[in-house]
Amino acid sequence: MKKFTVVSKDSVTELIQERDSSIKKYIVIRNETTQTEWYNGLNNGTPMHEIIEWIDDCTYRLTYDASKSDLDEQKQWVNANNGIVVSKDKIEGKCMFYKATMTTNGGKVISQNGIICVE
């Protein structure tokens, strides 16, 4: 389950989105300025290509790279709303705990806490 918090003016709403049960794991390959995500294994299906824009040593903005693949409506919407800002909270062992936040052009703040680990 994916849990998102949406803050809009004076209200806070939690949204829970069911995960696609066919996806067992994500593979993320990252370098300084790009990130590629695969579902269920490297070179399996169509990857998501993202651009990384570093804000500081612990924070970066992700947008989808339209030059490498066609963007569906959701990815276009994310890009139109200035992407997703990812802030590293802490690192424990091989895992990074983070908060991903998107502030829409309409002023809503959508956030999610997550963990990404190195195998």
Beta strands, then each sheet from edge to edge (+ up, - down):
strand 1: 2-8
strand 2: 11-17
strand 3: 26-30
strand 4: 34-39
strand 5: 48-56
strand 6: 59-64
strand 7: 84-92
strand 8: 95-103
strand 9: 109-117
sheet 1: 2+ 1- 9+ 8- 7+ 6- 5+ 4- 3+
end
